[in-house]
Amino acid sequence: MKWYLKVLKQYADFNGRARRQEYWMFALFNIVIIIALAFLSGMLGSATNSEDLMSLPVLLYYLVIIIPSIAVAVRRLHDQNKSGWYYLVTFIPFIGGIWLLVLMCTEGDSGPNQYGPDPKNPNTEINDIGVTEV
């Protein structure tokens, strides 16, 4: 849960690096929340007999979470010393999503790179919002 909240605190922060754990824990909590909202939406829609209300909670959640999702993906790419523009590879049909999935699963660069210090380095303290403390 702390990884999910960390990403939300860095709502639109496209700078720095994100570990694999940070990215995948955020993705896991998103899936759990979306399943729960879909279940509640189904119950709400069946209780009110309104199909318009069924998709509203999930749609609102998507609108709120889209920017942090893109931001954590860009920071994940930065961890591999790749530009955030690599995220646009998802628009390539068929192979784009697979390639991005492979990039998200690949371990990041050890040591500092042009996007910041290594988030896995125990010698560097990084606080809750990803800023290096001295």
N, C-alpha and C positions, 0 to 999 in steps of 0.2 A: 504494500500500500504506500510505503514511503516513496517508492520510485514513481508511482502514479502522481502523487502530490508534488514531487519535485518537478516533474514535467509541467504540471499545471502552474506552478510558481514561475516557471520560465515560459510563460504563455506564448509569447511571440519572439523569443530569444533564438536567433538563428546563428549565434556566435558560439564558439567553443566546441567541445567534443562530448559525445554521449557513449557510454559503454554499451556492450551488447545487452547486459542485464537490464540497464535502464530502459532501452528500447523495447525489449521483449516483455518485461514486466508491465510496461505501459500498454502494450498490445494485448496482453492477457487480461488486464483489468478492463480494457475497452470491450473485449469480447464478452466478458461476464456481465458488464453493465448493459450492453446492447441486448443480450439474451434476456436479462431481467426486464428491461424496458419493453421488449417485444412481447413477453409474457403478460406484463401488466397492460400493455396496449390492447392485446387480444381480449383480456378480461374486461377492460373499459369499453371496448367496442361492442362486445356481446351484451354487456349490461345496459348500454344506452341505445343499442341497435343502430349505431352510427358508424359507418365505415370511414368517415372523415376523421373522427377522433382516434381511430386505431393507429394510424401512422404518425400522429402528431408528436408524442413523446420521443420516439426514435428520431424523427426528423429534427426536432429541437436539439437533441443531444448531439447529432451529427454536426449541426451548425455551430455549436459551442466548441466542439472538440477538433474541428478540422485544422485550425491554425496550430494548436499545440502538436497535433499529429505530424504535420508537415515539418514543424520546427525540430522535433526530436529526430525525425528521419534525416534531416539535413545535418544535424549535429552528429548523427551516427555515421554519415558519409564523411564528415570532417575527421572522425576518429581514424579513418583509413586514408587520410590525406587526399581526399577527393573533394571536388567542388560540390556545393549543394545543387548545382544545376544538373548533376547526374540524376537527380530525382525525376527529371523530365523523361528519363528513359522508360518510364511506365507507359508513356503514350505510344511506344512501339508495339504493335499488335503481337500477341503470343509470347515473344521472347523477352519483351521489356519487363514485365512483371516477374518473370523467372529470374532475370538477371539482377533485378533489384533485390529479390529475396536472397539470392546468393550473396550479394553485397552486404545485406543486413546480418547475415549469418557469419560472415568473415571476420576474423579477429582484427582489431585495430592495430595501428602502428604502436610499437613500444617506444617510449620516450616521447619528448615533445616534438610537435610538428608545427607547420605554419599556422595551424588553427588553435594552438594552445598546448598546455601541459598534458601529459598522459593521465587520464582519470584513474587508471589502475595503479599508478605509482604511489607507494606508501610514503614516500618522502615529501610529497606535495599534499597539503591539506586543502581540500575543496569543500566549501561550506554547502549548505542546502540549496543555494541557488546557482551553484557552479562557479563561484568566484574563488580564485586562489587566495588563501590567507597566508600571511607571512608571520 
